[in-house]
């Protein structure tokens, strides 16, 4: 079965200067903070507690965003052939 990623979801904090940041969370069994990004909307619901904590502690507005446009910037082939986009 072919599985494609039609879109990605991310919890994003909107900063006071107009910038945005993807929220990081400490996930179970992972010692390093990981970005709260997934292709699975149900998984994003599981990250809601982290997003709520960030909004409360930082004072930033936090939004769940969906990203659906795909632009391939680089392809790494198994035998080290590299294709780079002209972007």
C-alpha positions as CSV (number, residue, x, y, z in Angstrom):
1,X,0.0,0.0,0.0
2,X,1.3,3.4,-1.0
3,X,1.2,6.0,1.8
4,X,1.5,9.7,0.9
5,X,1.6,12.7,3.2
6,X,-1.2,15.1,1.9
7,X,-0.6,17.7,4.7
8,X,1.3,18.3,7.9
9,X,-0.1,19.8,11.1
10,X,1.8,21.9,13.6
11,X,1.1,23.7,16.9
12,X,2.5,27.2,16.3
13,X,3.1,30.0,18.8
14,X,2.5,33.5,17.4
15,X,5.1,35.8,19.0
16,X,4.6,39.5,19.9
17,X,6.8,40.7,17.0
18,X,4.7,38.9,14.4
19,X,7.0,35.9,14.2
20,X,6.0,32.3,14.6
21,X,7.6,29.3,16.2
22,X,6.8,25.6,16.1
23,X,6.2,24.4,19.7
24,X,8.5,21.8,21.1
25,X,7.5,19.1,23.6
26,X,9.1,16.4,25.6
27,X,7.5,13.3,24.4
28,X,7.4,10.0,26.3
29,X,10.6,8.0,26.0
30,X,12.4,10.8,24.2
31,X,15.1,12.8,26.0
32,X,15.3,15.6,23.4
33,X,12.5,18.1,22.8
34,X,10.7,17.3,19.6
35,X,8.6,19.7,17.4
36,X,4.9,19.2,17.7
37,X,4.4,18.3,14.0
38,X,2.5,15.3,12.6
39,X,0.7,14.2,9.4
40,X,-2.0,12.7,11.7
41,X,-4.6,15.1,13.0
42,X,-5.5,12.7,15.9
43,X,-1.9,12.8,17.0
44,X,-2.0,16.6,17.1
45,X,-4.9,16.3,19.6
46,X,-2.6,14.3,21.9
47,X,-0.2,17.3,21.8
48,X,-2.9,19.8,22.8
49,X,-1.8,19.8,26.5
50,X,1.7,21.0,25.5
51,X,0.2,23.7,23.3
52,X,-2.1,24.9,26.1
53,X,0.8,25.0,28.6
54,X,2.9,27.1,26.1
55,X,0.0,29.5,25.6
56,X,-0.5,29.9,29.4
57,X,3.1,30.2,30.4
58,X,4.3,32.4,27.5
59,X,1.3,34.6,26.9
60,X,1.5,33.7,23.2
61,X,-1.4,32.8,21.0
62,X,-1.1,29.2,19.9
63,X,-2.8,27.9,16.8
64,X,-3.0,24.5,15.2
65,X,-2.0,25.0,11.5
66,X,-2.2,22.7,8.5
67,X,0.4,22.9,5.7
68,X,-0.6,21.4,2.4
69,X,1.7,22.8,-0.3
70,X,4.7,20.6,-1.1
71,X,7.9,21.9,-2.7
72,X,10.8,19.4,-3.0
73,X,13.9,21.3,-2.1
74,X,16.3,18.4,-2.2
75,X,16.3,14.7,-2.9
76,X,18.9,12.4,-1.3
77,X,19.2,9.2,-3.3
78,X,20.6,6.0,-1.8
79,X,23.8,6.2,-3.9
80,X,24.6,9.8,-3.0
81,X,23.1,11.4,-6.1
82,X,21.8,14.8,-5.1
83,X,19.1,16.9,-6.8
84,X,18.6,20.4,-5.7
85,X,15.8,22.6,-6.6
86,X,16.4,25.9,-8.3
87,X,14.4,27.7,-5.6
